[in-house]
Amino acid sequence: MTGSKQSRRMSRIFRENGRTLIVAMDHAAVFGMMKGLECPGDVIRQVREGGADAILTTFGVCKQFSDEIGSMGVILRMDGGISVLAKERAHLRLTFGVRDALRLGVDAVGCMGMPGSTSEGETLHYLSALVGQAGEWNMPVMAEMLPGGFENPAEFWTSEKIGHACRIGAELGVDFIKTTYSGDKEGFRLALQQVYVPVVVLGGSKSKDPRDLLQVISDALEAGASGVAVGRNIYQYPEPRKITAAIAAIIHDRASVEEALKHVS
């Protein structure tokens, strides 16, 4: 295999403009039943029609909904092994290998990386192992680099610490990064200047007003992000196709927030 294979896989996720709209649909692997994900195939059809470039999803969804996925890029969530039903939450670990991903025909693999958290040792260790495995097959790796994990966002989710986490991910050899947006446009821009792989920002908690979501996405792109990976703010929206189209307009058509809102009116 040659590096061109990896380039083809990356081109199914990132368009020629270097940007991407990823829909995150991996939550049910931990949380089980999820509002908005009752019928994954229907959500996938809607976001594909709305202009999504790729989905971040689970082994089961990849197996069962290949027709609905069609030509969209697919990023397979590789870590897990925990559930909302546990009385005491264990540490994440890799639950699939790159050969599993190859059998499914996905375009990239992804897992967590949480420097500064109580699971730093576990996540950074298996992220490195995944990069090594994936390199044998020229399979792109996405790392969700979250400083401090989810333990104390107020302390850890600053531009500086997000920058540290993303740079660590790049140094470990990942191909692109998913992280949170700090809300500080200038600080985030300065942090990303030291990260030499594409960075996409996650959609965060459920937004009550699509204008707020679209404004955050617009700000993050202006600060240097290469796109987004949005979950609940798409699949829990009353009409996922419309909100996907609005986000796609900002990412790929460089529409203003006001212009993008026309897709959901």
Sine and cosine of phi, psi and omega as CSV:
sin_phi,cos_phi,sin_psi,cos_psi,sin_omega,cos_omega
0.00,0.00,0.49,-0.87,0.01,-1.00
-0.86,-0.51,0.14,-0.99,0.01,-1.00
-0.89,0.45,-0.35,0.94,0.00,-1.00
-0.89,0.45,-0.50,0.87,0.04,-1.00
-0.89,0.46,-0.69,0.72,0.04,-1.00
-0.90,0.43,-0.64,0.77,0.00,-1.00
-0.88,0.47,-0.65,0.76,0.03,-1.00
-0.90,0.43,-0.64,0.77,0.02,-1.00
-0.91,0.41,-0.69,0.72,0.02,-1.00
-0.89,0.45,-0.54,0.84,-0.02,-1.00
-0.95,0.32,-0.27,0.96,0.09,-1.00
-0.99,0.14,-0.21,0.98,0.02,-1.00
-0.96,-0.27,-0.72,0.69,-0.01,-1.00
-0.96,-0.27,0.76,-0.65,0.04,-1.00
-0.96,0.27,0.08,-1.00,-0.03,-1.00
-0.88,0.48,-0.39,0.92,0.03,-1.00
-0.98,0.19,0.03,1.00,0.03,-1.00
0.99,0.16,0.17,0.99,-0.05,-1.00
-0.90,-0.44,0.33,-0.95,-0.01,-1.00
-0.51,-0.86,0.49,-0.87,0.16,-0.99
-0.87,-0.50,0.96,-0.27,0.00,-1.00
-0.97,-0.22,0.72,-0.69,0.11,-0.99
-0.98,-0.20,0.87,-0.50,-0.02,-1.00
-1.00,0.09,0.89,-0.46,-0.01,-1.00
-0.76,-0.64,0.66,0.75,-0.07,-1.00
-0.95,-0.31,0.06,1.00,-0.14,-0.99
-0.93,0.38,-0.56,0.83,-0.11,-0.99
-0.92,0.40,-0.32,0.95,0.03,-1.00
-0.91,0.42,-0.41,0.91,0.05,-1.00
-0.96,-0.27,-0.66,0.75,-0.15,-0.99
-0.99,-0.13,-0.07,1.00,0.02,-1.00
0.94,0.34,-0.81,-0.59,-0.03,-1.00
-0.92,0.40,0.79,-0.62,-0.04,-1.00
-0.77,-0.64,0.74,-0.67,0.11,-0.99
-0.86,0.52,0.76,-0.65,0.01,-1.00
1.00,-0.10,-0.37,0.93,0.00,-1.00
-0.95,-0.32,0.36,0.93,0.02,-1.00
-0.86,0.51,-0.61,0.79,-0.01,-1.00
-0.81,-0.59,1.00,0.09,-0.08,-1.00
-0.82,0.57,-0.61,0.79,-0.02,-1.00
-0.87,0.49,-0.62,0.78,0.01,-1.00
-0.92,0.39,-0.67,0.74,0.05,-1.00
-0.88,0.47,-0.70,0.71,-0.01,-1.00
-0.87,0.49,-0.69,0.72,0.02,-1.00
-0.87,0.50,-0.68,0.73,-0.05,-1.00
-0.92,0.39,-0.69,0.73,-0.03,-1.00
-0.95,0.32,-0.53,0.85,0.08,-1.00
-0.90,0.44,-0.69,0.72,0.04,-1.00
-0.91,0.42,-0.51,0.86,-0.01,-1.00
-0.98,0.20,-0.20,0.98,0.06,-1.00
0.95,-0.31,0.29,0.96,0.07,-1.00
-0.91,0.42,0.57,-0.82,0.01,-1.00
-1.00,-0.01,-0.54,0.84,-0.10,-0.99
-0.38,-0.93,0.27,-0.96,0.14,-0.99
-0.82,-0.57,0.55,-0.84,0.16,-0.99
-0.97,-0.24,0.91,-0.42,-0.17,-0.99
-0.52,-0.86,-0.19,-0.98,-0.16,-0.99
-0.97,-0.26,0.20,-0.98,0.02,-1.00
-0.86,0.52,-0.70,0.71,-0.04,-1.00
-0.89,0.46,-0.69,0.73,0.02,-1.00
-0.90,0.43,-0.66,0.75,0.03,-1.00
-0.86,0.51,-0.66,0.75,-0.03,-1.00
-0.93,0.37,-0.66,0.75,-0.20,-0.98
-1.00,-0.07,-0.31,0.95,-0.16,-0.99
-0.79,-0.61,0.61,0.79,-0.02,-1.00
-0.90,0.44,-0.59,0.80,0.01,-1.00
-0.90,0.44,-0.68,0.74,0.00,-1.00
-0.93,0.38,-0.59,0.81,0.00,-1.00
-0.91,0.43,-0.63,0.77,0.05,-1.00
0.85,0.52,-0.80,-0.61,-0.08,-1.00
-1.00,-0.04,0.06,1.00,0.03,-1.00
-0.91,0.42,0.49,-0.87,0.11,-0.99
-0.94,0.35,0.45,-0.89,-0.01,-1.00
-0.76,-0.65,0.79,-0.62,0.11,-0.99
-0.92,-0.38,0.85,-0.53,-0.06,-1.00
-1.00,-0.05,0.82,-0.58,0.10,-0.99
-0.94,0.33,0.85,-0.53,-0.13,-0.99
-0.98,-0.21,-0.25,0.97,-0.04,-1.00
-0.91,-0.41,0.28,-0.96,-0.03,-1.00
0.26,-0.96,-0.79,-0.62,0.00,-1.00
0.99,0.14,0.24,0.97,0.08,-1.00
-0.76,-0.65,0.32,-0.95,0.04,-1.00
-0.56,-0.83,0.33,-0.94,0.01,-1.00
-0.92,0.40,-0.29,0.96,-0.04,-1.00
-0.99,0.15,-0.21,0.98,-0.05,-1.00
-0.93,0.37,0.65,-0.76,0.07,-1.00
-0.95,0.31,-0.58,0.81,0.07,-1.00
-0.79,-0.61,0.84,-0.54,-0.08,-1.00
-0.96,0.26,0.84,-0.54,0.05,-1.00
-0.99,0.11,0.09,-1.00,0.06,-1.00
-0.98,0.21,0.50,-0.86,0.12,-0.99
-0.91,0.42,0.40,-0.92,0.11,-0.99
-0.45,-0.89,0.26,-0.96,0.07,-1.00
-0.93,0.37,0.75,-0.67,0.00,-1.00
-0.92,-0.39,-0.21,0.98,0.05,-1.00
-0.70,-0.72,0.32,-0.95,0.05,-1.00
-0.93,-0.38,0.17,-0.99,-0.05,-1.00
-0.90,0.44,-0.55,0.84,0.05,-1.00
-0.88,0.48,-0.59,0.81,0.08,-1.00
-0.88,0.48,-0.69,0.73,0.01,-1.00
-0.90,0.44,-0.64,0.77,0.01,-1.00
-0.90,0.44,-0.63,0.78,0.02,-1.00
-0.89,0.45,-0.53,0.85,0.01,-1.00
-0.99,0.15,-0.28,0.96,-0.01,-1.00
0.97,0.23,0.48,0.88,-0.02,-1.00
-0.98,0.21,0.19,-0.98,-0.10,-1.00
-0.98,-0.21,-0.28,0.96,0.03,-1.00
-0.31,-0.95,0.31,-0.95,0.09,-1.00
-0.86,-0.51,0.45,-0.90,-0.05,-1.00
-0.58,-0.82,0.50,-0.87,0.07,-1.00
-0.42,-0.91,0.08,-1.00,-0.02,-1.00
-0.99,0.14,0.39,-0.92,0.21,-0.98
-0.54,-0.84,0.89,-0.45,-0.19,-0.98
-0.79,-0.62,0.94,0.33,0.03,-1.00
-0.89,0.47,0.67,-0.74,0.00,-1.00
1.00,-0.01,-0.14,0.99,0.01,-1.00
-1.00,-0.07,0.13,-0.99,0.05,-1.00
-0.93,0.36,-0.29,0.96,0.03,-1.00
-0.96,-0.27,0.36,0.93,0.02,-1.00
-0.81,0.59,-0.76,0.65,-0.07,-1.00
-0.86,0.50,-0.65,0.76,-0.01,-1.00
-0.95,0.32,-0.77,0.63,-0.13,-0.99
-0.94,0.35,-0.67,0.74,-0.01,-1.00
-0.93,0.36,-0.50,0.86,0.03,-1.00
-0.93,0.36,-0.76,0.65,-0.05,-1.00
-0.97,0.23,-0.41,0.91,0.13,-0.99
-0.89,0.46,-0.71,0.71,0.03,-1.00
-0.88,0.48,-0.67,0.75,0.02,-1.00
-0.89,0.45,-0.63,0.77,0.01,-1.00
-0.91,0.42,-0.66,0.76,0.05,-1.00
-0.86,0.51,-0.66,0.75,0.02,-1.00
-0.90,0.43,-0.71,0.70,0.05,-1.00
-0.87,0.49,-0.75,0.66,-0.09,-1.00
-0.90,0.43,-0.53,0.85,0.00,-1.00
-0.88,0.47,-0.49,0.87,0.01,-1.00
-0.91,0.41,-0.40,0.92,-0.08,-1.00
-0.88,-0.48,0.18,0.98,-0.06,-1.00
0.79,0.61,0.66,0.75,0.04,-1.00
-1.00,-0.09,0.86,-0.50,0.03,-1.00
-0.88,0.48,0.53,-0.85,0.00,-1.00
-0.86,-0.51,0.78,-0.62,0.15,-0.99
-0.97,-0.24,0.74,-0.67,0.07,-1.00
-0.91,-0.42,0.75,-0.67,0.10,-0.99
-1.00,0.00,1.00,-0.09,-0.11,-0.99
-1.00,-0.06,0.97,-0.26,-0.03,-1.00
-0.85,-0.52,0.94,-0.33,0.02,-1.00
-0.89,0.46,0.80,-0.60,-0.02,-1.00
0.97,0.24,0.06,1.00,-0.05,-1.00
0.87,0.49,-0.72,-0.69,0.03,-1.00
-0.95,-0.31,0.28,0.96,-0.18,-0.98
-0.98,0.21,-0.62,0.78,-0.03,-1.00
-0.44,-0.90,0.96,0.28,-0.06,-1.00
-0.82,0.57,-0.61,0.79,-0.04,-1.00
-0.87,0.50,-0.57,0.82,-0.01,-1.00
-0.99,0.10,-0.63,0.77,-0.20,-0.98
-0.99,-0.17,-0.43,0.90,-0.13,-0.99
-1.00,0.02,0.82,0.57,0.11,-0.99
-0.99,-0.16,0.32,-0.95,-0.01,-1.00
-0.84,0.54,-0.69,0.73,-0.05,-1.00
-0.89,0.45,-0.73,0.68,-0.06,-1.00
-0.96,0.29,-0.55,0.83,0.12,-0.99
-0.89,0.46,-0.66,0.75,0.05,-1.00
-0.87,0.49,-0.69,0.72,0.05,-1.00
-0.85,0.53,-0.74,0.67,-0.06,-1.00
-0.88,0.47,-0.69,0.72,-0.03,-1.00
-0.92,0.40,-0.65,0.76,0.02,-1.00
-0.91,0.42,-0.61,0.79,0.06,-1.00
-0.87,0.49,-0.69,0.73,0.04,-1.00
-0.86,0.50,-0.69,0.72,0.02,-1.00
-0.89,0.46,-0.66,0.75,-0.01,-1.00
-0.91,0.41,-0.49,0.87,0.03,-1.00
-0.98,0.21,-0.14,0.99,0.14,-0.99
0.98,-0.21,0.26,0.97,0.00,-1.00
-0.96,0.29,0.32,-0.95,-0.06,-1.00
-1.00,-0.08,-0.51,0.86,0.14,-0.99
-0.40,-0.92,0.31,-0.95,-0.19,-0.98
-0.79,-0.61,0.64,-0.77,0.17,-0.98
-0.94,-0.35,0.77,-0.64,0.01,-1.00
-0.50,-0.87,0.03,-1.00,0.03,-1.00
-1.00,0.01,0.43,-0.90,0.07,-1.00
-1.00,-0.07,0.74,-0.67,-0.11,-0.99
-0.96,0.27,-0.36,0.93,-0.10,-1.00
1.00,0.03,-0.14,0.99,0.03,-1.00
-0.97,-0.24,0.99,-0.13,-0.16,-0.99
-0.86,0.50,-0.74,0.67,-0.05,-1.00
-0.93,0.36,-0.67,0.75,0.03,-1.00
-0.90,0.44,-0.64,0.77,0.01,-1.00
-0.92,0.40,-0.65,0.76,0.02,-1.00
-0.87,0.49,-0.72,0.70,0.00,-1.00
-0.90,0.44,-0.61,0.79,0.01,-1.00
-0.91,0.41,-0.69,0.72,-0.05,-1.00
-0.94,0.35,-0.32,0.95,0.04,-1.00
-0.89,0.46,-0.36,0.93,0.00,-1.00
-0.98,-0.18,0.17,0.99,0.00,-1.00
-0.92,-0.40,0.90,-0.44,-0.18,-0.98
-0.99,-0.15,0.34,0.94,0.16,-0.99
-0.80,-0.60,0.37,-0.93,-0.01,-1.00
-0.87,0.49,0.59,-0.81,0.02,-1.00
-0.83,-0.56,0.80,-0.60,0.12,-0.99
-0.93,-0.38,0.52,-0.86,-0.05,-1.00
-0.97,-0.24,0.61,-0.79,0.00,-1.00
-0.98,0.21,0.33,-0.94,-0.10,-1.00
-0.99,0.16,-0.30,0.95,0.05,-1.00
0.97,0.23,-0.25,-0.97,-0.03,-1.00
-0.94,0.35,0.25,-0.97,-0.07,-1.00
-0.87,0.49,0.80,-0.60,0.01,-1.00
-1.00,-0.05,0.68,-0.73,0.01,-1.00
-0.98,0.18,-0.41,0.91,-0.07,-1.00
-0.81,-0.59,0.86,-0.50,-0.01,-1.00
-0.86,0.52,-0.45,0.89,0.04,-1.00
-0.87,0.49,-0.67,0.74,0.01,-1.00
-0.88,0.47,-0.71,0.71,0.01,-1.00
-0.87,0.49,-0.74,0.67,-0.04,-1.00
-0.91,0.41,-0.56,0.83,0.02,-1.00
-0.93,0.38,-0.67,0.75,0.04,-1.00
-0.88,0.47,-0.68,0.73,0.01,-1.00
-0.89,0.45,-0.70,0.71,0.01,-1.00
-0.87,0.49,-0.69,0.72,0.01,-1.00
-0.90,0.44,-0.68,0.73,-0.02,-1.00
-0.90,0.44,-0.63,0.78,0.03,-1.00
-0.91,0.41,-0.66,0.75,0.04,-1.00
-0.89,0.45,-0.49,0.87,-0.01,-1.00
-0.99,0.11,-0.03,1.00,0.09,-1.00
0.90,-0.43,0.00,1.00,0.04,-1.00
-0.92,0.40,0.48,-0.88,-0.02,-1.00
-0.99,-0.15,0.14,0.99,0.01,-1.00
0.49,-0.87,-0.30,-0.95,-0.06,-1.00
-0.68,-0.73,0.33,-0.94,0.19,-0.98
-0.76,-0.66,0.99,-0.10,-0.14,-0.99
-0.95,-0.31,0.72,-0.70,0.00,-1.00
-0.92,-0.38,-1.00,0.00,-0.12,-0.99
-0.86,0.52,-0.54,0.84,0.00,-1.00
-0.94,0.35,-0.16,0.99,0.15,-0.99
-0.97,-0.25,-0.84,0.54,-0.15,-0.99
-0.97,0.24,-0.25,0.97,0.11,-0.99
-0.99,-0.15,0.03,1.00,0.10,-1.00
-0.97,0.25,0.59,-0.81,-0.05,-1.00
-0.81,0.59,-0.56,0.83,0.02,-1.00
-0.74,-0.67,1.00,0.03,-0.07,-1.00
-0.82,0.58,-0.57,0.82,-0.01,-1.00
-0.88,0.48,-0.67,0.74,-0.06,-1.00
-0.93,0.37,-0.71,0.70,-0.02,-1.00
-0.94,0.35,-0.53,0.85,0.09,-1.00
-0.90,0.45,-0.68,0.73,0.02,-1.00
-0.89,0.46,-0.60,0.80,0.01,-1.00
-0.92,0.40,-0.69,0.73,0.02,-1.00
-0.92,0.40,-0.67,0.75,0.01,-1.00
-0.87,0.49,-0.59,0.81,0.00,-1.00
-0.89,0.45,-0.64,0.77,0.03,-1.00
-0.94,0.35,-0.69,0.72,-0.08,-1.00
-0.95,0.32,-0.75,0.66,-0.17,-0.99
-0.98,-0.20,-0.47,0.88,0.01,-1.00
-0.98,-0.19,-0.03,1.00,-0.02,-1.00
0.81,0.58,0.63,0.78,0.04,-1.00
-0.95,0.30,0.44,-0.90,0.13,-0.99
-0.97,0.25,0.22,-0.98,0.05,-1.00
-0.87,0.50,-0.67,0.74,0.00,-1.00
-0.89,0.46,-0.66,0.75,0.02,-1.00
-0.91,0.41,-0.66,0.75,-0.02,-1.00
-0.91,0.41,-0.55,0.83,-0.03,-1.00
-0.89,0.45,-0.35,0.94,0.02,-1.00
-0.90,0.45,-0.40,0.92,0.02,-1.00
-0.95,0.30,-0.36,0.93,-0.04,-1.00
-0.94,-0.35,0.03,1.00,-0.01,-1.00
-0.99,0.16,0.00,0.00,0.00,0.00
